[in-house]
Amino acid sequence: MNINTDKMGYYLGEGLKVLVEVQNNSSRSIKPKYCLYEKHSFCARGKRKLHTHDLLKEEGEPIESNSKITVTKVLSIPPSLAISILNCRILKVEYRLRVCMDVPYASDPEIRFPVVLLPPQPVSGATNSDFGIWNQPPGSSMYPNPPPMAPQAPPLNVIGPPGQFGAPGYYGPPLSQFSAPVYPGPPAQVAPPSCPGQFGPSVSH
């Protein structure tokens, strides 16, 4: 009897594929049996407590005597199981798959090998191709055009030219608010009239 699996680690809810090659040289028909069970180990104060529990049991089709056959079996791992814990000193959660042949009136040969259960496989999010509304050709009247893009806001870290007071990025008040005041000057001197004889005595010759 040879048993093969495609891998050792499985996601919760995934199918566990088992390939069994059996050569029945007996005079009776035999039947393959499959069992997935868990092992809980508790370690404290130098003592170890072990608990096992069968989770899944299934049987295959009978294999006739004096025949050789290859059987493929897929076991569905329950999604509600706990994941494997293998790196803890005080607690371990392990899983095993046991495959045996039910031979009438004889010992049942069996093979066991470990199975590692992983968290559920993450589901990828929706992509743009999943929404075909905006992927229509231009001018199509079946779906509306995509909404216009909002204007891009100016960057916040732009430093402008130095302002009046020398601070970078500060423009300050306009120069007209701090112009020098205008004071009135002294009145202009008016020259006296130069008409002869108006203010002085006239001189006759």
N, CA and C atoms as a LAMMPS dump frame, in Angstrom:
ITEM: TIMESTEP
0
ITEM: NUMBER OF ATOMS
615
ITEM: BOX BOUNDS ff ff ff
-5.0000000000000000e+02 5.0000000000000000e+02
-5.0000000000000000e+02 5.0000000000000000e+02
-5.0000000000000000e+02 5.0000000000000000e+02
ITEM: ATOMS id mol type element x y z
1 1 1 N 0.851 -1.189 0
2 1 2 C 0 0 0
3 1 3 C 0.883 1.234 0
4 2 1 N 0.665 2.123 -0.942
5 2 2 C 1.369 3.397 -1.042
6 2 3 C 0.349 4.532 -1.007
7 3 1 N 0.671 5.549 -0.216
8 3 2 C -0.231 6.693 -0.063
9 3 3 C 0.551 7.961 -0.366
10 4 1 N -0.029 8.83 -1.166
11 4 2 C 0.603 10.099 -1.533
12 4 3 C -0.425 11.224 -1.436
13 5 1 N 0.081 12.392 -1.063
14 5 2 C -0.723 13.622 -1.073
15 5 3 C 0.048 14.684 -1.846
16 6 1 N -0.679 15.654 -2.372
17 6 2 C -0.015 16.673 -3.18
18 6 3 C 0.752 17.687 -2.346
19 7 1 N 0.388 17.854 -1.076
20 7 2 C 1.087 18.801 -0.201
21 7 3 C 0.793 18.456 1.243
22 8 1 N 1.404 19.256 2.151
23 8 2 C 1.234 18.996 3.582
24 8 3 C 0.352 20.044 4.259
25 9 1 N 0.388 21.291 3.793
26 9 2 C -0.41 22.364 4.386
27 9 3 C -1.67 22.632 3.582
28 10 1 N -2.771 22.824 4.294
29 10 2 C -4.068 23.044 3.65
30 10 3 C -4.792 24.186 4.352
31 11 1 N -5.539 24.96 3.555
32 11 2 C -6.393 25.996 4.121
33 11 3 C -7.665 25.362 4.684
34 12 1 N -8.254 26.041 5.661
35 12 2 C -9.53 25.578 6.196
36 12 3 C -10.593 25.61 5.098
37 13 1 N -11.331 24.525 4.973
38 13 2 C -12.334 24.419 3.928
39 13 3 C -11.82 23.883 2.608
40 14 1 N -10.518 23.657 2.514
41 14 2 C -9.94 23.145 1.269
42 14 3 C -10.091 21.626 1.205
43 15 1 N -10.019 21.085 0.003
44 15 2 C -10.103 19.642 -0.176
45 15 3 C -8.738 18.985 -0.043
46 16 1 N -8.677 17.914 0.731
47 16 2 C -7.445 17.15 0.939
48 16 3 C -7.477 15.942 0.003
49 17 1 N -6.599 15.977 -0.978
50 17 2 C -6.578 14.922 -1.996
51 17 3 C -5.589 13.834 -1.594
52 18 1 N -6.079 12.593 -1.556
53 18 2 C -5.268 11.44 -1.164
54 18 3 C -5.238 10.454 -2.327
55 19 1 N -4.037 10.038 -2.686
56 19 2 C -3.856 9.056 -3.755
57 19 3 C -3.358 7.754 -3.13
58 20 1 N -4.159 6.694 -3.221
59 20 2 C -3.863 5.409 -2.578
60 20 3 C -3.649 4.357 -3.663
61 21 1 N -2.506 3.723 -3.599
62 21 2 C -2.19 2.622 -4.515
63 21 3 C -2.176 1.321 -3.711
64 22 1 N -3.059 0.4 -4.042
65 22 2 C -3.256 -0.822 -3.254
66 22 3 C -3.089 -2.044 -4.161
67 23 1 N -2.373 -2.996 -3.659
68 23 2 C -2.267 -4.303 -4.318
69 23 3 C -2.796 -5.359 -3.355
70 24 1 N -3.956 -5.9 -3.668
71 24 2 C -4.628 -6.865 -2.8
72 24 3 C -4.269 -8.284 -3.253
73 25 1 N -3.372 -8.897 -2.503
74 25 2 C -2.962 -10.27 -2.807
75 25 3 C -3.714 -11.308 -1.976
76 26 1 N -4.668 -10.851 -1.185
77 26 2 C -5.42 -11.787 -0.344
78 26 3 C -6.575 -12.392 -1.131
79 27 1 N -7.255 -13.294 -0.475
80 27 2 C -8.413 -13.941 -1.11
81 27 3 C -9.72 -13.252 -0.761
82 28 1 N -9.647 -12.142 -0.069
83 28 2 C -10.849 -11.407 0.331
84 28 3 C -10.75 -9.969 -0.177
85 29 1 N -11.883 -9.366 -0.301
86 29 2 C -11.907 -7.946 -0.679
87 29 3 C -11.61 -7.084 0.546
88 30 1 N -10.937 -5.984 0.324
89 30 2 C -10.589 -5.054 1.404
90 30 3 C -11.188 -3.687 1.087
91 31 1 N -11.277 -2.888 2.103
92 31 2 C -11.909 -1.576 1.947
93 31 3 C -11.018 -0.51 2.597
94 32 1 N -10.655 0.552 1.876
95 32 2 C -9.862 1.632 2.477
96 32 3 C -10.727 2.513 3.37
97 33 1 N -10.132 2.964 4.468
98 33 2 C -10.806 3.858 5.405
99 33 3 C -9.912 5.066 5.669
100 34 1 N -10.552 6.219 5.785
101 34 2 C -9.832 7.477 5.983
102 34 3 C -10.346 8.134 7.257
103 35 1 N -9.424 8.706 8.004
104 35 2 C -9.799 9.377 9.261
105 35 3 C -8.878 10.57 9.479
106 36 1 N -9.473 11.728 9.674
107 36 2 C -8.74 12.941 10.04
108 36 3 C -9.009 13.221 11.511
109 37 1 N -7.948 13.283 12.314
110 37 2 C -8.128 13.505 13.751
111 37 3 C -7.155 14.578 14.222
112 38 1 N -7.444 15.108 15.407
113 38 2 C -6.629 16.171 15.987
114 38 3 C -5.965 15.691 17.262
115 39 1 N -4.84 16.328 17.583
116 39 2 C -4.085 16.041 18.8
117 39 3 C -3.843 17.348 19.545
118 40 1 N -4.301 17.41 20.78
119 40 2 C -4.06 18.562 21.644
120 40 3 C -3.084 18.147 22.735
121 41 1 N -1.985 18.861 22.821
122 41 2 C -0.963 18.564 23.831
123 41 3 C -0.85 19.747 24.772
124 42 1 N -0.933 19.478 26.088
125 42 2 C -0.792 20.494 27.13
126 42 3 C 0.432 20.141 27.972
127 43 1 N 1.353 21.073 28.086
128 43 2 C 2.6 20.853 28.824
129 43 3 C 2.707 21.895 29.93
130 44 1 N 2.897 21.433 31.169
131 44 2 C 3.053 22.327 32.32
132 44 3 C 3.724 21.566 33.449
133 45 1 N 4.71 22.231 34.087
134 45 2 C 5.418 21.672 35.234
135 45 3 C 6.045 20.311 34.914
136 46 1 N 6.581 20.218 33.732
137 46 2 C 7.255 18.991 33.338
138 46 3 C 6.34 17.842 32.981
139 47 1 N 5.051 18.066 32.904
140 47 2 C 4.106 17.008 32.558
141 47 3 C 3.407 17.353 31.243
142 48 1 N 2.974 16.316 30.559
143 48 2 C 2.309 16.48 29.262
144 48 3 C 1.01 15.693 29.256
145 49 1 N -0.053 16.376 28.849
146 49 2 C -1.365 15.752 28.745
147 49 3 C -1.794 15.765 27.289
148 50 1 N -2.175 14.608 26.771
149 50 2 C -2.519 14.459 25.362
150 50 3 C -3.99 14.1 25.215
151 51 1 N -4.634 14.758 24.276
152 51 2 C -6.045 14.493 23.983
153 51 3 C -6.207 14.372 22.476
154 52 1 N -6.821 13.294 22.016
155 52 2 C -7.075 13.071 20.592
156 52 3 C -8.574 12.976 20.345
157 53 1 N -8.953 13.387 19.15
158 53 2 C -10.376 13.392 18.803
159 53 3 C -10.511 13.209 17.299
160 54 1 N -11.359 12.26 16.892
161 54 2 C -11.616 12.025 15.468
162 54 3 C -12.554 13.097 14.924
163 55 1 N -12.167 13.691 13.814
164 55 2 C -12.942 14.774 13.218
165 55 3 C -13.736 14.335 11.998
166 56 1 N -13.149 13.491 11.183
167 56 2 C -13.774 13.129 9.914
168 56 3 C -13.433 11.681 9.591
169 57 1 N -14.456 10.921 9.252
170 57 2 C -14.265 9.515 8.879
171 57 3 C -15.023 9.236 7.585
172 58 1 N -14.335 8.562 6.655
173 58 2 C -14.963 8.177 5.394
174 58 3 C -14.402 6.829 4.948
175 59 1 N -15.177 6.151 4.127
176 59 2 C -14.782 4.846 3.595
177 59 3 C -14.797 4.879 2.073
178 60 1 N -13.898 4.074 1.482
179 60 2 C -13.84 3.977 0.033
180 60 3 C -14.535 2.735 -0.481
181 61 1 N -14.469 2.558 -1.787
182 61 2 C -15.088 1.4 -2.419
183 61 3 C -14.249 0.144 -2.158
184 62 1 N -14.889 -1.016 -2.038
185 62 2 C -14.135 -2.256 -1.807
186 62 3 C -13.2 -2.574 -2.977
187 63 1 N -12.064 -3.154 -2.635
188 63 2 C -11.069 -3.57 -3.622
189 63 3 C -11.085 -5.095 -3.678
190 64 1 N -11.329 -5.611 -4.836
191 64 2 C -11.468 -7.054 -4.989
192 64 3 C -10.133 -7.764 -4.759
193 65 1 N -10.239 -9.06 -4.463
194 65 2 C -9.037 -9.866 -4.212
195 65 3 C -8.224 -10.046 -5.485
196 66 1 N -6.901 -10.23 -5.271
197 66 2 C -5.963 -10.455 -6.379
198 66 3 C -6.081 -9.365 -7.449
199 67 1 N -6.066 -8.136 -6.983
200 67 2 C -6.156 -7.002 -7.915
201 67 3 C -5.264 -5.865 -7.419
202 68 1 N -4.91 -5.016 -8.333
203 68 2 C -4.106 -3.831 -8.025
204 68 3 C -4.831 -2.62 -8.589
205 69 1 N -5.017 -1.629 -7.754
206 69 2 C -5.827 -0.475 -8.146
207 69 3 C -5.278 0.782 -7.477
208 70 1 N -5.5 1.895 -8.128
209 70 2 C -5.139 3.212 -7.584
210 70 3 C -6.425 3.988 -7.328
211 71 1 N -6.595 4.432 -6.098
212 71 2 C -7.817 5.112 -5.672
213 71 3 C -7.482 6.559 -5.323
214 72 1 N -8.307 7.477 -5.784
215 72 2 C -8.167 8.897 -5.447
216 72 3 C -9.351 9.31 -4.586
217 73 1 N -9.049 9.89 -3.436
218 73 2 C -10.082 10.315 -2.49
219 73 3 C -9.83 11.761 -2.089
220 74 1 N -10.888 12.551 -2.072
221 74 2 C -10.8 13.957 -1.669
222 74 3 C -11.636 14.15 -0.416
223 75 1 N -10.982 14.579 0.66
224 75 2 C -11.655 14.84 1.933
225 75 3 C -11.813 16.344 2.11
226 76 1 N -13.006 16.773 2.444
227 76 2 C -13.268 18.202 2.665
228 76 3 C -12.939 18.559 4.11
229 77 1 N -11.972 19.455 4.293
230 77 2 C -11.582 19.879 5.638
231 77 3 C -12.639 20.84 6.173
232 78 1 N -13.206 20.597 7.336
233 78 2 C -14.218 21.516 7.883
234 78 3 C -13.633 22.91 8.102
235 79 1 N -14.331 23.958 7.687
236 79 2 C -13.801 25.317 7.87
237 79 3 C -13.858 25.816 9.299
238 80 1 N -14.549 25.099 10.187
239 80 2 C -14.694 25.556 11.573
240 80 3 C -13.582 25.063 12.493
241 81 1 N -12.608 24.336 11.976
242 81 2 C -11.535 23.815 12.822
243 81 3 C -10.563 24.916 13.195
244 82 1 N -9.822 24.669 14.275
245 82 2 C -8.76 25.586 14.684
246 82 3 C -7.522 25.328 13.838
247 83 1 N -6.739 26.373 13.622
248 83 2 C -5.521 26.208 12.835
249 83 3 C -4.464 25.491 13.668
250 84 1 N -3.462 24.981 13
251 84 2 C -2.391 24.257 13.689
252 84 3 C -1.542 25.217 14.515
253 85 1 N -1.157 24.782 15.706
254 85 2 C -0.251 25.528 16.588
255 85 3 C 0.931 24.615 16.869
256 86 1 N 2.087 24.963 16.316
257 86 2 C 3.253 24.089 16.407
258 86 3 C 4.443 24.734 17.097
259 87 1 N 4.395 26.029 17.385
260 87 2 C 5.555 26.726 17.941
261 87 3 C 5.302 27.258 19.35
262 88 1 N 4.44 26.619 20.097
263 88 2 C 4.144 27.03 21.476
264 88 3 C 4.645 25.954 22.43
265 89 1 N 5.239 26.387 23.547
266 89 2 C 5.823 25.435 24.496
267 89 3 C 4.778 24.76 25.378
268 90 1 N 3.695 25.415 25.643
269 90 2 C 2.719 24.862 26.586
270 90 3 C 1.49 24.278 25.887
271 91 1 N 1.293 24.602 24.616
272 91 2 C 0.102 24.121 23.91
273 91 3 C 0.456 23.826 22.461
274 92 1 N -0.001 22.685 21.998
275 92 2 C 0.17 22.305 20.6
276 92 3 C -1.154 21.765 20.057
277 93 1 N -1.463 22.18 18.843
278 93 2 C -2.635 21.682 18.123
279 93 3 C -2.122 21.076 16.82
280 94 1 N -2.247 19.76 16.717
281 94 2 C -1.743 19.035 15.553
282 94 3 C -2.862 18.212 14.93
283 95 1 N -2.674 17.912 13.654
284 95 2 C -3.655 17.112 12.92
285 95 3 C -2.932 15.977 12.206
286 96 1 N -3.621 14.851 12.109
287 96 2 C -3.078 13.674 11.448
288 96 3 C -4.146 13.084 10.528
289 97 1 N -3.681 12.482 9.45
290 97 2 C -4.557 11.73 8.554
291 97 3 C -4.157 10.261 8.628
292 98 1 N -5.121 9.435 8.933
293 98 2 C -4.879 7.998 9.049
294 98 3 C -5.628 7.281 7.927
295 99 1 N -4.878 6.488 7.165
296 99 2 C -5.457 5.678 6.088
297 99 3 C -5.147 4.216 6.395
298 100 1 N -6.174 3.416 6.478
299 100 2 C -5.995 1.996 6.794
300 100 3 C -6.826 1.144 5.847
301 101 1 N -6.466 -0.127 5.778
302 101 2 C -7.197 -1.097 4.972
303 101 3 C -7.928 -2.066 5.897
304 102 1 N -9.221 -2.13 5.722
305 102 2 C -10.04 -3.024 6.534
306 102 3 C -9.968 -4.432 5.931
307 103 1 N -9.145 -5.267 6.556
308 103 2 C -8.962 -6.642 6.09
309 103 3 C -9.74 -7.565 7.021
310 104 1 N -10.683 -8.339 6.524
311 104 2 C -11.468 -9.228 7.402
312 104 3 C -10.584 -10.305 8.035
313 105 1 N -10.781 -10.471 9.338
314 105 2 C -10.113 -11.518 10.117
315 105 3 C -8.581 -11.399 10.065
316 106 1 N -8.102 -10.154 10.011
317 106 2 C -6.654 -9.931 10.002
318 106 3 C -6.391 -8.519 10.517
319 107 1 N -5.132 -8.268 10.809
320 107 2 C -4.763 -6.928 11.267
321 107 3 C -4.884 -5.938 10.112
322 108 1 N -5.287 -4.742 10.455
323 108 2 C -5.507 -3.712 9.431
324 108 3 C -4.247 -2.863 9.275
325 109 1 N -3.573 -2.934 8.144
326 109 2 C -2.415 -2.055 7.942
327 109 3 C -2.872 -0.607 7.804
328 110 1 N -2.081 0.311 8.338
329 110 2 C -2.442 1.732 8.3
330 110 3 C -1.187 2.576 8.154
331 111 1 N -1.385 3.764 7.669
332 111 2 C -0.323 4.762 7.505
333 111 3 C -0.865 6.087 8.027
334 112 1 N -0.022 6.782 8.789
335 112 2 C -0.392 8.089 9.331
336 112 3 C 0.654 9.118 8.899
337 113 1 N 0.191 10.29 8.606
338 113 2 C 1.12 11.375 8.278
339 113 3 C 0.502 12.699 8.717
340 114 1 N 1.338 13.704 9.036
341 114 2 C 0.832 14.971 9.59
342 114 3 C 0.186 15.845 8.521
343 115 1 N -0.741 16.662 9.002
344 115 2 C -1.427 17.646 8.162
345 115 3 C -1.413 18.978 8.904
346 116 1 N -1.006 20.033 8.226
347 116 2 C -0.963 21.374 8.816
348 116 3 C -2.133 22.178 8.257
349 117 1 N -2.963 22.705 9.165
350 117 2 C -4.117 23.517 8.764
351 117 3 C -3.774 24.991 8.895
352 118 1 N -4.033 25.74 7.847
353 118 2 C -3.722 27.164 7.774
354 118 3 C -5.007 27.979 7.823
355 119 1 N -4.904 29.293 8.118
356 119 2 C -6.108 30.143 8.105
357 119 3 C -6.762 30.14 6.727
358 120 1 N -8.037 30.527 6.655
359 120 2 C -8.721 30.54 5.35
360 120 3 C -7.988 31.413 4.353
361 121 1 N -8.004 30.987 3.116
362 121 2 C -7.324 31.722 2.063
363 121 3 C -7.987 33.076 1.864
364 122 1 N -7.208 34.198 1.864
365 122 2 C -7.826 35.517 1.702
366 122 3 C -8.45 35.665 0.335
367 123 1 N -9.567 36.388 0.317
368 123 2 C -10.296 36.637 -0.927
369 123 3 C -9.861 37.984 -1.466
370 124 1 N -9.438 38.025 -2.721
371 124 2 C -9.001 39.274 -3.331
372 124 3 C -10.192 40.193 -3.555
373 125 1 N -9.949 41.51 -3.435
374 125 2 C -11.007 42.49 -3.628
375 125 3 C -11.381 42.659 -5.088
376 126 1 N -12.435 43.418 -5.309
377 126 2 C -12.921 43.67 -6.669
378 126 3 C -11.971 44.589 -7.411
379 127 1 N -11.801 44.362 -8.688
380 127 2 C -10.962 45.185 -9.54
381 127 3 C -11.826 46.047 -10.451
382 128 1 N -11.153 46.927 -11.221
383 128 2 C -11.891 47.809 -12.119
384 128 3 C -12.617 47.035 -13.208
385 129 1 N -12.08 45.877 -13.569
386 129 2 C -12.725 45.097 -14.624
387 129 3 C -14.052 44.502 -14.181
388 130 1 N -14.277 44.427 -12.851
389 130 2 C -15.539 43.887 -12.362
390 130 3 C -16.697 44.856 -12.531
391 131 1 N -16.396 46.129 -12.778
392 131 2 C -17.429 47.144 -12.93
393 131 3 C -17.318 47.693 -14.35
394 132 1 N -18.198 47.244 -15.229
395 132 2 C -18.093 47.607 -16.642
396 132 3 C -18.812 48.875 -17.018
397 133 1 N -19.289 49.656 -16.054
398 133 2 C -20.062 50.856 -16.393
399 133 3 C -19.181 51.881 -17.082
400 134 1 N -17.976 52.087 -16.534
401 134 2 C -17.106 53.132 -17.059
402 134 3 C -16.133 52.582 -18.101
403 135 1 N -16.276 51.337 -18.49
404 135 2 C -15.388 50.747 -19.485
405 135 3 C -16.041 50.665 -20.863
406 136 1 N -17.108 51.427 -21.079
407 136 2 C -17.785 51.406 -22.366
408 136 3 C -17.038 52.292 -23.355
409 137 1 N -17.178 52.049 -24.669
410 137 2 C -16.518 52.91 -25.664
411 137 3 C -17.08 54.314 -25.631
412 138 1 N -16.283 55.309 -26.065
413 138 2 C -16.773 56.7 -26.055
414 138 3 C -18.008 56.855 -26.926
415 139 1 N -18.932 57.679 -26.46
416 139 2 C -20.154 57.932 -27.204
417 139 3 C -21.238 56.911 -27.007
418 140 1 N -20.996 55.924 -26.182
419 140 2 C -22.008 54.902 -25.96
420 140 3 C -23.121 55.472 -25.099
421 141 1 N -24.353 55.242 -25.497
422 141 2 C -25.511 55.753 -24.76
423 141 3 C -26.049 54.75 -23.758
424 142 1 N -25.392 53.604 -23.652
425 142 2 C -25.895 52.575 -22.745
426 142 3 C -25.603 52.934 -21.299
427 143 1 N -24.458 53.549 -21.072
428 143 2 C -24.063 53.95 -19.722
429 143 3 C -23.613 55.403 -19.763
430 144 1 N -23.788 56.124 -18.677
431 144 2 C -23.368 57.527 -18.661
432 144 3 C -21.853 57.635 -18.684
433 145 1 N -21.409 58.864 -19.053
434 145 2 C -19.974 59.125 -19.047
435 145 3 C -19.467 59.216 -17.618
436 146 1 N -18.209 58.937 -17.415
437 146 2 C -17.681 59.047 -16.052
438 146 3 C -17.721 60.476 -15.557
439 147 1 N -17.886 60.694 -14.272
440 147 2 C -17.942 62.054 -13.725
441 147 3 C -16.615 62.76 -13.911
442 148 1 N -16.641 64.104 -14.036
443 148 2 C -15.381 64.847 -14.213
444 148 3 C -14.524 64.763 -12.962
445 149 1 N -13.243 64.867 -13.208
446 149 2 C -12.297 64.818 -12.1
447 149 3 C -12.292 66.152 -11.368
448 150 1 N -12.173 66.103 -10.061
449 150 2 C -12.098 67.318 -9.258
450 150 3 C -10.762 68.002 -9.489
451 151 1 N -10.727 69.352 -9.458
452 151 2 C -9.436 70.044 -9.656
453 151 3 C -8.465 69.683 -8.546
454 152 1 N -7.237 69.59 -8.954
455 152 2 C -6.2 69.21 -8.001
456 152 3 C -5.862 70.381 -7.097
457 153 1 N -5.835 70.131 -5.804
458 153 2 C -5.521 71.179 -4.837
459 153 3 C -4.046 71.527 -4.913
460 154 1 N -3.69 72.803 -4.707
461 154 2 C -2.263 73.173 -4.747
462 154 3 C -1.524 72.532 -3.591
463 155 1 N -0.26 72.28 -3.781
464 155 2 C 0.528 71.688 -2.682
465 155 3 C 0.632 72.637 -1.513
466 156 1 N 0.723 72.051 -0.332
467 156 2 C 0.734 72.849 0.898
468 156 3 C 2.12 73.322 1.287
469 157 1 N 3.161 72.759 0.708
470 157 2 C 4.513 73.081 1.158
471 157 3 C 5.248 73.984 0.179
472 158 1 N 4.492 74.774 -0.627
473 158 2 C 5.14 75.676 -1.572
474 158 3 C 5.537 76.944 -0.835
475 159 1 N 6.77 77.37 -0.978
476 159 2 C 7.277 78.573 -0.315
477 159 3 C 7.366 79.676 -1.358
478 160 1 N 6.674 80.748 -1.144
479 160 2 C 6.653 81.841 -2.096
480 160 3 C 7.855 82.747 -1.941
481 161 1 N 7.913 83.834 -2.718
482 161 2 C 9.039 84.773 -2.612
483 161 3 C 9.026 85.479 -1.276
484 162 1 N 10.163 85.916 -0.813
485 162 2 C 10.221 86.584 0.501
486 162 3 C 9.378 87.843 0.514
487 163 1 N 8.731 88.067 1.64
488 163 2 C 7.862 89.224 1.763
489 163 3 C 8.616 90.47 2.181
490 164 1 N 7.864 91.472 2.614
491 164 2 C 8.451 92.755 2.966
492 164 3 C 9.338 92.653 4.183
493 165 1 N 8.987 91.735 5.12
494 165 2 C 9.722 91.649 6.371
495 165 3 C 10.783 90.555 6.343
496 166 1 N 11.059 89.977 5.179
497 166 2 C 12.148 89.015 5.068
498 166 3 C 11.772 87.597 5.405
499 167 1 N 10.558 87.336 5.863
500 167 2 C 10.162 85.961 6.204
501 167 3 C 9.821 85.212 4.93
502 168 1 N 10.374 84.01 4.74
503 168 2 C 10.051 83.268 3.51
504 168 3 C 8.583 82.876 3.465
505 169 1 N 7.993 83.145 2.32
506 169 2 C 6.6 82.772 2.125
507 169 3 C 5.604 83.766 2.68
508 170 1 N 6.062 84.86 3.285
509 170 2 C 5.141 85.855 3.838
510 170 3 C 5.26 87.105 2.997
511 171 1 N 4.165 87.514 2.405
512 171 2 C 4.191 88.656 1.5
513 171 3 C 4.049 89.982 2.246
514 172 1 N 3.371 90 3.382
515 172 2 C 3.216 91.211 4.154
516 172 3 C 2.232 92.183 3.522
517 173 1 N 1.957 93.263 4.193
518 173 2 C 1.017 94.26 3.652
519 173 3 C 1.64 95.014 2.484
520 174 1 N 0.834 95.615 1.641
521 174 2 C 1.368 96.387 0.505
522 174 3 C 2.177 97.579 0.972
523 175 1 N 3.131 97.992 0.116
524 175 2 C 4.019 99.096 0.485
525 175 3 C 3.281 100.42 0.592
526 176 1 N 2.135 100.533 -0.069
527 176 2 C 1.42 101.813 -0.033
528 176 3 C 0.889 102.137 1.355
529 177 1 N 0.733 101.126 2.209
530 177 2 C 0.219 101.396 3.552
531 177 3 C 1.285 102.016 4.449
532 178 1 N 2.561 101.87 4.097
533 178 2 C 3.636 102.395 4.944
534 178 3 C 4.445 103.464 4.21
535 179 1 N 3.839 104.208 3.26
536 179 2 C 4.558 105.281 2.556
537 179 3 C 4.755 106.474 3.488
538 180 1 N 5.801 107.242 3.233
539 180 2 C 6.129 108.396 4.087
540 180 3 C 5.056 109.465 3.96
541 181 1 N 4.672 110.117 5.093
542 181 2 C 3.645 111.177 5.019
543 181 3 C 4.169 112.411 4.29
544 182 1 N 3.277 113.157 3.71
545 182 2 C 3.615 114.379 2.963
546 182 3 C 3.319 115.586 3.851
547 183 1 N 4.36 116.379 4.147
548 183 2 C 4.204 117.595 4.961
549 183 3 C 4.224 118.812 4.043
550 184 1 N 3.337 119.847 4.317
551 184 2 C 3.35 121.068 3.466
552 184 3 C 4.592 121.914 3.742
553 185 1 N 5.241 122.4 2.739
554 185 2 C 6.428 123.235 2.881
555 185 3 C 6.062 124.693 3.155
556 186 1 N 7.045 125.586 3.343
557 186 2 C 6.781 127.027 3.57
558 186 3 C 6.161 127.664 2.337
559 187 1 N 5.38 128.715 2.563
560 187 2 C 4.756 129.389 1.403
561 187 3 C 5.804 130.001 0.49
562 188 1 N 5.502 130.011 -0.754
563 188 2 C 6.444 130.56 -1.739
564 188 3 C 6.524 132.083 -1.597
565 189 1 N 7.76 132.633 -1.757
566 189 2 C 7.98 134.085 -1.698
567 189 3 C 7.552 134.731 -3.014
568 190 1 N 6.7 135.751 -2.86
569 190 2 C 6.194 136.455 -4.051
570 190 3 C 7.029 137.705 -4.266
571 191 1 N 7.61 137.858 -5.406
572 191 2 C 8.45 139.034 -5.711
573 191 3 C 7.573 140.28 -5.866
574 192 1 N 8.007 141.456 -5.342
575 192 2 C 7.227 142.704 -5.49
576 192 3 C 7.161 143.15 -6.943
577 193 1 N 6.137 143.862 -7.266
578 193 2 C 6.009 144.341 -8.661
579 193 3 C 7.104 145.329 -8.996
580 194 1 N 7.513 145.308 -10.198
581 194 2 C 8.612 146.191 -10.647
582 194 3 C 8.104 147.377 -11.469
583 195 1 N 6.881 147.833 -11.211
584 195 2 C 6.353 148.983 -11.972
585 195 3 C 6.939 150.266 -11.406
586 196 1 N 7.602 151.082 -12.164
587 196 2 C 8.206 152.327 -11.642
588 196 3 C 7.138 153.346 -11.274
589 197 1 N 7.435 154.068 -10.187
590 197 2 C 6.585 155.18 -9.782
591 197 3 C 5.358 154.789 -9.037
592 198 1 N 5.221 153.532 -8.759
593 198 2 C 3.998 153.144 -8.072
594 198 3 C 4.104 153.388 -6.594
595 199 1 N 5.313 153.093 -5.988
596 199 2 C 5.46 153.248 -4.555
597 199 3 C 6.465 154.364 -4.193
598 200 1 N 7.363 154.75 -5.04
599 200 2 C 8.375 155.781 -4.735
600 200 3 C 8.073 157.104 -5.443
601 201 1 N 8.756 158.203 -5.051
602 201 2 C 8.536 159.501 -5.729
603 201 3 C 9.079 159.466 -7.139
604 202 1 N 8.431 160.162 -7.935
605 202 2 C 8.86 160.238 -9.33
606 202 3 C 9.961 161.268 -9.466
607 203 1 N 10.892 161.053 -10.271
608 203 2 C 12.027 161.967 -10.493
609 203 3 C 11.868 162.556 -11.884
610 204 1 N 11.86 163.884 -11.885
611 204 2 C 11.72 164.565 -13.17
612 204 3 C 13.058 165.123 -13.565
613 205 1 N 13.315 165.234 -14.745
614 205 2 C 14.547 165.801 -15.275
615 205 3 C 14.249 167.147 -15.869
